[in-house]
Amino acid sequence: MNDYEIVELTLDDLPKCLSFWGYPNTRLEEFLKSGVRKVFAYKIGDEYVGGCALIIGDKQSGHFSDFCVREDLRGEGIGSRILEFAINCFKDKGIKTIRLHVFKNNPSAIKLYGKYGFKHFEDMTPEKIAMIRTL
């Protein structure tokens, strides 16, 4: 897993992400068309195996979303590398606070976010929480 890269995606790249995001993914298509979020994928060789989307906004806060790693590769450190990449992108842009939303029934994601300094911020719905990290 040491030979990898994280690349910014275009609309043409989305079909290559079927193994973890599914396709068509109209949500990510809209992100890319609008330019509101940047979408990134983790590649091992020519294979796309995970990704995320980032809102890098007003220098005060950023948003991390659509985080996913192909199921058979979870637990291999890919998610940590994607999250570290995202945190560094936010830092490089001078973002002060990162927010994300996660389902309460996803304890492994909540644990990973906690390892990287994210704290429970608020209950959004009965199923979902917001987490926040200050940089």
One Martini backbone bead per residue (centre of mass of N, CA, C, O) as a GRO file, in nm:
protein
  135
    1MET     BB    1   0.050   0.067   0.003
    2ASN     BB    2   0.293   0.271  -0.080
    3ASP     BB    3   0.182   0.288  -0.388
    4TYR     BB    4   0.052   0.608  -0.400
    5GLU     BB    5  -0.224   0.842  -0.477
    6ILE     BB    6  -0.365   1.174  -0.468
    7VAL     BB    7  -0.640   1.287  -0.667
    8GLU     BB    8  -0.794   1.499  -0.869
    9LEU     BB    9  -1.113   1.519  -0.996
   10THR     BB   10  -1.320   1.450  -1.263
   11LEU     BB   11  -1.590   1.365  -1.435
   12ASP     BB   12  -1.435   1.136  -1.596
   13ASP     BB   13  -1.346   0.978  -1.321
   14LEU     BB   14  -1.600   0.865  -1.170
   15PRO     BB   15  -1.631   0.574  -1.302
   16LYS     BB   16  -1.361   0.473  -1.141
   17CYS     BB   17  -1.544   0.479  -0.846
   18LEU     BB   18  -1.741   0.231  -0.817
   19SER     BB   19  -1.613   0.050  -0.574
   20PHE     BB   20  -1.708   0.295  -0.351
   21TRP     BB   21  -1.945   0.507  -0.473
   22GLY     BB   22  -2.053   0.464  -0.726
   23TYR     BB   23  -2.254   0.454  -1.037
   24PRO     BB   24  -2.403   0.708  -1.046
   25ASN     BB   25  -2.298   1.036  -0.891
   26THR     BB   26  -2.474   1.317  -0.856
   27ARG     BB   27  -2.343   1.462  -0.622
   28LEU     BB   28  -2.050   1.471  -0.737
   29GLU     BB   29  -2.121   1.599  -1.004
   30GLU     BB   30  -2.219   1.866  -0.880
   31PHE     BB   31  -1.960   1.946  -0.743
   32LEU     BB   32  -1.791   1.961  -1.007
   33LYS     BB   33  -1.970   2.160  -1.169
   34SER     BB   34  -1.974   2.396  -0.942
   35GLY     BB   35  -1.701   2.405  -0.751
   36VAL     BB   36  -1.757   2.373  -0.438
   37ARG     BB   37  -1.599   2.102  -0.463
   38LYS     BB   38  -1.342   1.888  -0.401
   39VAL     BB   39  -1.226   1.586  -0.560
   40PHE     BB   40  -1.086   1.278  -0.429
   41ALA     BB   41  -0.841   1.012  -0.495
   42TYR     BB   42  -0.731   0.690  -0.426
   43LYS     BB   43  -0.433   0.542  -0.568
   44ILE     BB   44  -0.346   0.217  -0.703
   45GLY     BB   45  -0.215   0.285  -0.954
   46ASP     BB   46  -0.513   0.247  -1.157
   47GLU     BB   47  -0.668   0.224  -0.881
   48TYR     BB   48  -0.967   0.313  -0.731
   49VAL     BB   49  -1.028   0.309  -0.349
   50GLY     BB   50  -1.082   0.620  -0.269
   51GLY     BB   51  -1.240   0.913  -0.092
   52CYS     BB   52  -1.317   1.277  -0.125
   53ALA     BB   53  -1.462   1.588  -0.005
   54LEU     BB   54  -1.409   1.953  -0.039
   55ILE     BB   55  -1.453   2.251   0.147
   56ILE     BB   56  -1.295   2.561   0.051
   57GLY     BB   57  -1.351   2.858   0.178
   58ASP     BB   58  -1.330   3.142   0.408
   59LYS     BB   59  -1.084   3.047   0.614
   60GLN     BB   60  -1.255   2.927   0.859
   61SER     BB   61  -1.406   2.685   0.695
   62GLY     BB   62  -1.445   2.333   0.649
   63HIS     BB   63  -1.546   2.040   0.447
   64PHE     BB   64  -1.593   1.691   0.506
   65SER     BB   65  -1.670   1.441   0.250
   66ASP     BB   66  -1.735   1.143   0.101
   67PHE     BB   67  -1.608   0.917   0.267
   68CYS     BB   68  -1.417   0.642   0.115
   69VAL     BB   69  -1.359   0.282   0.124
   70ARG     BB   70  -1.299   0.003   0.012
   71GLU     BB   71  -1.402  -0.263   0.183
   72ASP     BB   72  -1.146  -0.467   0.136
   73LEU     BB   73  -0.940  -0.207   0.247
   74ARG     BB   74  -1.008  -0.189   0.522
   75GLY     BB   75  -0.747  -0.137   0.763
   76GLU     BB   76  -0.482  -0.022   0.570
   77GLY     BB   77  -0.466   0.320   0.595
   78ILE     BB   78  -0.627   0.486   0.384
   79GLY     BB   79  -0.809   0.667   0.556
   80SER     BB   80  -0.579   0.814   0.700
   81ARG     BB   81  -0.451   0.936   0.444
   82ILE     BB   82  -0.696   1.096   0.353
   83LEU     BB   83  -0.731   1.264   0.611
   84GLU     BB   84  -0.449   1.391   0.611
   85PHE     BB   85  -0.476   1.527   0.339
   86ALA     BB   86  -0.716   1.707   0.413
   87ILE     BB   87  -0.591   1.857   0.649
   88ASN     BB   88  -0.358   1.977   0.478
   89CYS     BB   89  -0.533   2.136   0.283
   90PHE     BB   90  -0.655   2.319   0.495
   91LYS     BB   91  -0.395   2.435   0.608
   92ASP     BB   92  -0.286   2.553   0.334
   93LYS     BB   93  -0.560   2.751   0.330
   94GLY     BB   94  -0.618   2.855   0.639
   95ILE     BB   95  -0.794   2.681   0.794
   96LYS     BB   96  -0.956   2.658   1.122
   97THR     BB   97  -1.214   2.466   1.050
   98ILE     BB   98  -1.349   2.133   1.072
   99ARG     BB   99  -1.616   1.960   0.915
  100LEU     BB  100  -1.851   1.684   0.984
  101HIS     BB  101  -2.042   1.395   0.888
  102VAL     BB  102  -2.194   1.120   1.083
  103PHE     BB  103  -2.290   0.815   1.152
  104LYS     BB  104  -2.370   0.659   1.448
  105ASN     BB  105  -2.341   0.357   1.301
  106ASN     BB  106  -2.007   0.450   1.269
  107PRO     BB  107  -1.760   0.377   1.477
  108SER     BB  108  -1.502   0.370   1.301
  109ALA     BB  109  -1.518   0.664   1.203
  110ILE     BB  110  -1.535   0.804   1.477
  111LYS     BB  111  -1.263   0.697   1.574
  112LEU     BB  112  -1.087   0.819   1.353
  113TYR     BB  113  -1.162   1.112   1.401
  114GLY     BB  114  -1.067   1.118   1.697
  115LYS     BB  115  -0.764   1.058   1.633
  116TYR     BB  116  -0.777   1.358   1.466
  117GLY     BB  117  -0.950   1.564   1.673
  118PHE     BB  118  -1.242   1.502   1.664
  119LYS     BB  119  -1.556   1.638   1.777
  120HIS     BB  120  -1.841   1.652   1.915
  121PHE     BB  121  -2.100   1.893   1.837
  122GLU     BB  122  -2.377   1.763   1.700
  123ASP     BB  123  -2.702   1.681   1.659
  124MET     BB  124  -2.880   1.650   1.359
  125THR     BB  125  -2.995   1.363   1.394
  126PRO     BB  126  -3.075   1.051   1.497
  127GLU     BB  127  -2.826   0.944   1.286
  128LYS     BB  128  -2.656   1.225   1.302
  129ILE     BB  129  -2.336   1.386   1.323
  130ALA     BB  130  -2.127   1.645   1.427
  131MET     BB  131  -1.791   1.736   1.357
  132ILE     BB  132  -1.486   1.891   1.505
  133ARG     BB  133  -1.190   2.089   1.405
  134THR     BB  134  -0.909   2.257   1.515
  135LEU     BB  135  -0.611   2.426   1.370
   0.00000   0.00000   0.00000
